[in-house]
Amino acid sequence: MSRLAEFLFFALYAMSAAVSSLAMVRFMEVTPSIATLVGALIFLAGMHVHSIIVRASKHARLEKRVETLRKVNIALTSEMSAIHKELNTLAEAVDEEAVRRNEVIVSEVQALEGVIAKMEGTFSTRITEAARMAATPTLEPSEANDRHVLLTLVREALEAGRVELHLQPIVSLPQRKTYFYESFTRLRDQDGNVIMPAEFMKVAESAGLMTVVDNLLLFRCVQIVRRLTEKDRQIGMVCNISPLSLKDEIFFPQFLDFMRQNADLAGSVVFEIGQKDFEERGMVEARNMARLADFGFRFSIDKVENLNFDARDMQRAGVKFFKASADLLLAAVKAAPGAALPAAPDIQIADISRYLAHHGIELIGEKIEDEVSVVELIDLDIGYAQGHLFGPPSPIREEFLAETEDTFKIAV
């Protein structure tokens, strides 16, 4: 009740008491002192009754609020119980999903171990044959000795599983967000020194060991992509595959079966082949590339030496990316402004990115070392870039590799 209402009631009770006193003095011949006393009693009685009524009203309102709060509390308790049940259900679902993922990873590792186990005998035979070839007296003594030493280092690295995977980011332009990593093979000797591809590839190819290196790299790529995509489905990996592996009658059928089992990674794994190897591929290589493409896997062309390419042929083969160095692209544009592409007389070299995109192929500018090249590539509407400017090839963290390290060791 407001202060004004309280004042009005007070005035009403006082007026009633005064009127009652005057009436008793005039009409009932009561002395003024007694009339005043009676009036005071009437005033106090009115105030007391008013107080009782006010307290009863407040008590009623308080009970009503308490009842409302009780109902709200009951509703909240019910909601909390429902939320608790939902949280328990969600926790159980998360646990079940974690168990399922672990089972999937375990099954994949077991499948991979099975594939590797099937190939161990072949790898052992090839490594033994490579050692024998290194000892043949077909070269000069000094050259044969150097070859034998290097081949021994390569063989020991393969036997011990010292095959490293280095990754280099491929970023979008102009945002520079990493969408892919390209994988590079590195071997290490027993002292931890890196054996670069330029050193071991010639020896490995001539000795028939390149498929062994290629195989280990490809299987490891698949395993790492599986783990990367658990965190970010947009991240993919570009894995080099050699023509020797594509036409290997022992390796490729088993690898193809493994990729079929991992076809859900088709959007995250891209196989890379050199321009010359792609253009000179035989029927066997073309057929095996088509088999991978049937599972949804796509290809990237690198080691581009010229811009005389057949976009339609690349599109039919399932090529998704075409990687050309920034120097090659910019030199071609600057050397003859307005010049056309050799294989497309109606298309200017400056429009190469849009021309490839018309055939479903993304152009990647690689070997980028400075910001000036980035600006010029953006002017050519190139969507992806790769180079030391964005990050050099770096080894994967040891703790990440430890989870799959045992899978890739061969018993020779």
NUFIDREN-335602 format. One line per field, with one value per residue (C-alpha): residue number from 1; residue in one letter; x, y, z. Coordinates in steps of 0.05 Angstrom, whole numbers, plus 32768, in hexadecimal, padded with zeros to 4 digits. Layout:
BEGIN
nr <- (NUM,...)
rest <- (A,...)
xx <- (X,...)
yy <- (Y,...)
zz <- (Z,...)
// end
This chain:
BEGIN
nr <- (1,2,3,4,5,6,7,8,9,10,11,12,13,14,15,16,17,18,19,20,21,22,23,24,25,26,27,28,29,30,31,32,33,34,35,36,37,38,39,40,41,42,43,44,45,46,47,48,49,50,51,52,53,54,55,56,57,58,59,60,61,62,63,64,65,66,67,68,69,70,71,72,73,74,75,76,77,78,79,80,81,82,83,84,85,86,87,88,89,90,91,92,93,94,95,96,97,98,99,100,101,102,103,104,105,106,107,108,109,110,111,112,113,114,115,116,117,118,119,120,121,122,123,124,125,126,127,128,129,130,131,132,133,134,135,136,137,138,139,140,141,142,143,144,145,146,147,148,149,150,151,152,153,154,155,156,157,158,159,160,161,162,163,164,165,166,167,168,169,170,171,172,173,174,175,176,177,178,179,180,181,182,183,184,185,186,187,188,189,190,191,192,193,194,195,196,197,198,199,200,201,202,203,204,205,206,207,208,209,210,211,212,213,214,215,216,217,218,219,220,221,222,223,224,225,226,227,228,229,230,231,232,233,234,235,236,237,238,239,240,241,242,243,244,245,246,247,248,249,250,251,252,253,254,255,256,257,258,259,260,261,262,263,264,265,266,267,268,269,270,271,272,273,274,275,276,277,278,279,280,281,282,283,284,285,286,287,288,289,290,291,292,293,294,295,296,297,298,299,300,301,302,303,304,305,306,307,308,309,310,311,312,313,314,315,316,317,318,319,320,321,322,323,324,325,326,327,328,329,330,331,332,333,334,335,336,337,338,339,340,341,342,343,344,345,346,347,348,349,350,351,352,353,354,355,356,357,358,359,360,361,362,363,364,365,366,367,368,369,370,371,372,373,374,375,376,377,378,379,380,381,382,383,384,385,386,387,388,389,390,391,392,393,394,395,396,397,398,399,400,401,402,403,404,405,406,407,408,409,410,411,412)
rest <- (M,S,R,L,A,E,F,L,F,F,A,L,Y,A,M,S,A,A,V,S,S,L,A,M,V,R,F,M,E,V,T,P,S,I,A,T,L,V,G,A,L,I,F,L,A,G,M,H,V,H,S,I,I,V,R,A,S,K,H,A,R,L,E,K,R,V,E,T,L,R,K,V,N,I,A,L,T,S,E,M,S,A,I,H,K,E,L,N,T,L,A,E,A,V,D,E,E,A,V,R,R,N,E,V,I,V,S,E,V,Q,A,L,E,G,V,I,A,K,M,E,G,T,F,S,T,R,I,T,E,A,A,R,M,A,A,T,P,T,L,E,P,S,E,A,N,D,R,H,V,L,L,T,L,V,R,E,A,L,E,A,G,R,V,E,L,H,L,Q,P,I,V,S,L,P,Q,R,K,T,Y,F,Y,E,S,F,T,R,L,R,D,Q,D,G,N,V,I,M,P,A,E,F,M,K,V,A,E,S,A,G,L,M,T,V,V,D,N,L,L,L,F,R,C,V,Q,I,V,R,R,L,T,E,K,D,R,Q,I,G,M,V,C,N,I,S,P,L,S,L,K,D,E,I,F,F,P,Q,F,L,D,F,M,R,Q,N,A,D,L,A,G,S,V,V,F,E,I,G,Q,K,D,F,E,E,R,G,M,V,E,A,R,N,M,A,R,L,A,D,F,G,F,R,F,S,I,D,K,V,E,N,L,N,F,D,A,R,D,M,Q,R,A,G,V,K,F,F,K,A,S,A,D,L,L,L,A,A,V,K,A,A,P,G,A,A,L,P,A,A,P,D,I,Q,I,A,D,I,S,R,Y,L,A,H,H,G,I,E,L,I,G,E,K,I,E,D,E,V,S,V,V,E,L,I,D,L,D,I,G,Y,A,Q,G,H,L,F,G,P,P,S,P,I,R,E,E,F,L,A,E,T,E,D,T,F,K,I,A,V)
xx <- (8000,801A,8029,7FEF,7FBE,7FD9,7FCF,7F88,7F75,7F95,7F6C,7F2C,7F36,7F45,7F08,7EDC,7EF5,7EEA,7EA3,7E92,7EAB,7E83,7E45,7E49,7E52,7E18,7DE5,7DF6,7E09,7E4C,7E82,7EB7,7EEE,7ECA,7EB7,7F00,7F16,7EE2,7EF8,7F40,7F2B,7F04,7F42,7F70,7F3E,7F3B,7F86,7F8C,7F59,7F7D,7FBF,7FA1,7F84,7FC7,7FEE,7FBC,7FC2,800E,800D,7FE0,800D,804A,8029,8018,8060,807A,804A,8061,80AA,809B,807C,80B7,80E7,80C1,80C5,810F,811C,80F7,811F,8160,814E,813F,8180,81A6,8187,819A,81E1,81E6,81CB,81FC,8236,8224,8220,8264,8281,8262,827D,82C3,82C1,82A8,82DF,8314,82F9,82FB,8343,8358,8337,8359,839D,8391,837E,83BC,83E7,83C8,83D9,841F,8427,8413,8446,8480,849A,849A,84BC,84F1,84FE,8503,8533,855E,855E,8571,85AC,85C2,85BB,85E5,861D,861E,865D,8639,8653,8696,86B2,86AB,8665,8650,866A,8643,8605,860D,8616,85D9,85AF,85C4,85AD,856A,8561,8571,8541,8509,8517,8516,84D8,84FE,84D1,84BA,8480,848A,844E,844A,840A,83E1,83BA,8380,8389,8380,836A,83A8,837F,839E,8373,83A5,83EA,841A,8441,848B,84B5,84F4,8521,8550,858F,859F,85C0,8582,859C,8568,8570,854E,8526,855A,858C,8564,8531,8561,857F,853B,851B,8553,8554,8508,84FF,84D7,8496,84AA,84B4,8475,844B,845F,8453,840E,83F7,8410,83ED,83AB,83B3,83C7,838E,835E,8376,8378,8331,8318,8329,831B,82F5,830D,8356,8372,83B5,83D9,8401,8433,842A,845D,844E,8476,8443,8408,841F,843A,8414,8421,8419,83E1,83A8,83B1,83B8,8379,8353,836B,8355,8311,8309,831B,82F0,82D0,8313,830B,8300,833E,8373,8390,83C4,83FA,8420,8452,843D,846C,8458,840E,8416,8440,8416,8407,83C7,83D5,83E2,83A5,8379,8390,8387,8340,8334,8348,831C,82E1,82E7,82E4,832F,834C,8391,83C1,83F3,8437,847D,845E,8492,8464,841D,840F,83DD,839C,8367,8333,8361,8371,8327,8317,834F,8333,8367,8351,838F,83C5,8403,8431,8469,845E,849B,8480,843B,8452,8489,8458,8428,845E,8484,844B,8410,83D0,83EF,83C3,83CC,83EE,83B5,837D,8388,8349,8361,8395,83CB,83B2,836F,838F,836E,8328,8335,834A,830F,82E0,82FA,82F3,833E,835B,839C,83D0,840B,8447,848E,8478,84AF,8498,845B,8462,8454,8416,83F9,8406,83E8,83A9,83A4,83A3,8368,8390,836C,83A3,83ED,8427,846F,84A0,847D,8442,846C,84A4,849B,849E,849D,845E,8463,8482,8448,8418,8441,844B,8402,840E,845A,8458,8429,845D,8499,84AB,84C9,8500)
yy <- (8000,8045,807C,80A6,806E,8065,80B0,80B0,8075,8099,80D7,80AE,808C,80CF,80F0,80B6,80BC,8107,8101,80CB,80F7,8134,810A,80ED,8133,8151,811A,80EC,8123,8101,812C,8144,811E,80DC,80E9,80F9,80B8,8090,80B2,809F,8057,8057,8073,803E,8007,801D,801F,7FDA,7FBC,7FDE,7FC0,7F7A,7F81,7F9A,7F62,7F2F,7F4C,7F4A,7F03,7EED,7F0D,7EED,7EA9,7EB3,7EC6,7E8A,7E5D,7E7B,7E71,7E29,7E1C,7E3D,7E13,7DD4,7DE7,7DF7,7DB5,7D91,7DB6,7DA8,7D5F,7D5F,7D83,7D52,7D18,7D3A,7D45,7CFC,7CE8,7D17,7CFD,7CB5,7CC9,7CEB,7CAD,7C80,7CAD,7CAC,7C61,7C5C,7C89,7C63,7C22,7C41,7C58,7C15,7BF0,7C1E,7C14,7BC9,7BCB,7BF4,7BC3,7B8B,7BAE,7BBC,7B74,7B5A,7B87,7B7A,7B40,7B69,7BA4,7B76,7B56,7B9A,7BB5,7B77,7B7C,7BC6,7BB5,7B80,7BB1,7BE4,7BB1,7BA1,7BB9,7BE1,7C24,7C43,7C2C,7C70,7C7C,7C35,7C3F,7C81,7C60,7C25,7C52,7C7C,7C3F,7C20,7C5E,7C5D,7C12,7C1B,7C56,7C2D,7BF1,7C1C,7C43,7C85,7CA1,7CE8,7D0F,7D5A,7D87,7DCA,7DF4,7E06,7E45,7E6A,7EAF,7EE4,7EC9,7E9D,7E68,7E23,7DF1,7DBC,7DA2,7D84,7D49,7D3E,7D00,7D04,7CCB,7CCC,7CA5,7C84,7CC5,7CED,7D11,7D1F,7CFD,7D2D,7D14,7D30,7D00,7CC0,7CC3,7CB2,7C78,7C60,7C64,7C3E,7C0A,7C00,7C1D,7C5A,7C34,7C20,7C69,7C7E,7C48,7C5B,7CA4,7C98,7C6B,7C9C,7CD6,7CB2,7CA5,7CEE,7D09,7CDE,7CFF,7D45,7D42,7D2F,7D76,7D9B,7D7C,7DB3,7D9F,7D72,7D56,7D51,7D10,7D03,7CC2,7CAA,7C88,7C4D,7C44,7C4E,7C14,7BE7,7BA6,7B91,7BD2,7BF6,7BC3,7BBF,7C0A,7C13,7BE5,7C0D,7C4F,7C30,7C22,7C6B,7C89,7CB8,7CDF,7CEB,7D35,7D3B,7D13,7D2B,7D02,7D2A,7D17,7D3E,7D5F,7D36,7CF5,7D06,7D16,7CD7,7CA8,7C65,7C3D,7C1B,7C5D,7C7E,7C43,7C43,7C8E,7C84,7C50,7C81,7CB6,7C85,7C86,7CD2,7CE1,7D1A,7D2B,7D66,7D75,7D91,7D99,7DC3,7DD6,7DF8,7E10,7DE4,7DB8,7D95,7DAC,7D7C,7D40,7D56,7D5E,7D18,7CFB,7D1A,7D51,7D84,7DB0,7DCA,7DE5,7E14,7E3E,7E88,7E96,7E6C,7E8C,7ED4,7ECD,7EB2,7EEC,7F21,7F05,7F0C,7F35,7F1D,7EDC,7E9E,7E5B,7E29,7DF7,7E2B,7E61,7E86,7E8D,7EBF,7EA7,7EDB,7EB6,7E72,7E6D,7E79,7E49,7E11,7E20,7E17,7DCF,7DC5,7DCF,7DFF,7E22,7E23,7E53,7E31,7E43,7E87,7EAB,7EF4,7F21,7F40,7EFC,7EF4,7F36,7F24,7EDF,7EFD,7F2A,7EEA,7ED1,7E96,7E78,7E50,7E59,7E32,7E44,7E56,7E99,7E73,7E3E,7E0D,7DC1,7DAE,7D6A,7D55,7D59,7D1B,7D10,7D0F,7CDC,7CB1,7C9A,7C79,7C6E,7C23,7C19,7C2F,7C05,7BCA,7B8A,7B7C)
zz <- (8000,7FEE,8020,8004,8011,8057,8064,8049,8076,80B2,80A2,809A,80DE,8100,80E0,80F6,813D,813E,8121,8154,818E,8177,816E,81B4,81D2,81AC,81A7,81E2,8215,8223,8241,8211,8235,8230,81E8,81D8,81F9,81D3,8192,81A0,81AC,816A,8146,8165,8155,810D,8107,8127,80F7,80BD,80D4,80D8,8092,8076,8096,807C,8036,8039,8053,801A,7FE7,8007,8006,7FBD,7FAD,7FD3,7FAD,7F6B,7F7F,7F93,7F4F,7F2C,7F56,7F43,7EF9,7EFE,7F21,7EEA,7EB5,7ED8,7EDB,7E90,7E82,7EAD,7E86,7E44,7E5C,7E70,7E2C,7E09,7E33,7E21,7DD7,7DDB,7DFD,7DC9,7D90,7DAF,7DB5,7D6D,7D53,7D7A,7D5D,7D17,7D21,7D3E,7D04,7CD2,7CF3,7CF3,7CAA,7C9B,7CC1,7C99,7C58,7C6F,7C86,7C42,7C22,7C52,7C2A,7BEA,7C0C,7C29,7BE6,7BC4,7BF9,7BF3,7BA7,7BAD,7BD9,7BA7,7B6D,7B92,7B96,7B4B,7B28,7AF2,7B0A,7B18,7B5B,7B7D,7B60,7B72,7BB9,7BC2,7BA6,7BD4,7C12,7C01,7BF1,7C33,7C58,7C33,7C41,7C8B,7C90,7C71,7C9C,7CDC,7CC6,7CC5,7C90,7CA3,7C8A,7C82,7C74,7C51,7C53,7C16,7C25,7C05,7BE7,7BFE,7C43,7C4C,7C70,7C6E,7C48,7C34,7C47,7C15,7C2F,7C22,7C30,7C59,7C6E,7CAA,7CB5,7CF8,7D10,7D03,7CC5,7C8F,7C4C,7C1A,7BDE,7BAE,7BCE,7BD4,7B9B,7B62,7B88,7BA1,7B5C,7B38,7B70,7B70,7BB6,7BA2,7BA9,7BF0,7C03,7BDD,7BFE,7C45,7C36,7C19,7C52,7C85,7C61,7C66,7CB1,7CBF,7C95,7CBD,7CFD,7CE0,7CC6,7D0C,7D20,7CDF,7CA5,7C76,7C7D,7C46,7C31,7BEF,7BE9,7BB2,7B8C,7B59,7B16,7B31,7B68,7B39,7B0D,7B45,7B3D,7B85,7BAB,7B87,7B8C,7BD8,7BDD,7BB3,7BE1,7C1D,7BFD,7BEE,7C38,7C46,7C0F,7C41,7C3E,7BF3,7BFF,7C2B,7C05,7BC3,7B9E,7B7A,7B3B,7B11,7AD0,7AA6,7AC8,7ABF,7A75,7A68,7A93,7A74,7A72,7AB5,7AD9,7AB9,7ACB,7B14,7B19,7AFF,7B35,7B6B,7B4B,7B4C,7B98,7B97,7B9F,7B75,7B5A,7B59,7B22,7B39,7B1D,7AE6,7AB2,7A80,7A77,7A3A,7A5D,7A49,7A7A,7A5F,7A68,7AAF,7ABE,7AA4,7ACE,7B0E,7B17,7B4A,7B52,7B22,7B45,7B20,7B3D,7B45,7B1A,7AE1,7AE3,7AEB,7AB7,7A84,7A90,7A8E,7A53,7A23,7A3D,7A1C,7A05,7A02,7A23,79F4,79F9,79FA,79C5,79DB,7A24,7A3B,7A6B,7A9D,7A9E,7AAD,7AF2,7AD7,7A9D,7ACC,7AFB,7ABF,7ABD,7B08,7B16,7B4A,7B3B,7B72,7B6F,7B90,7BA4,7BBD,7BE3,7BE7,7BEF,7BAA,7B8A,7BB6,7B9D,7B54,7B5D,7B7B,7B3E,7B15,7B3F,7B5B,7B97,7BB9,7BC7,7BE4,7BF6,7C2D,7C36,7C54,7C77,7C64,7C66,7CB0,7CD2,7CF7,7D42,7D61,7D91,7D55,7D30,7D6D,7D68,7D25,7D24,7D30,7CF6,7CC3,7CD8,7CAC,7CC4,7C92)
// end
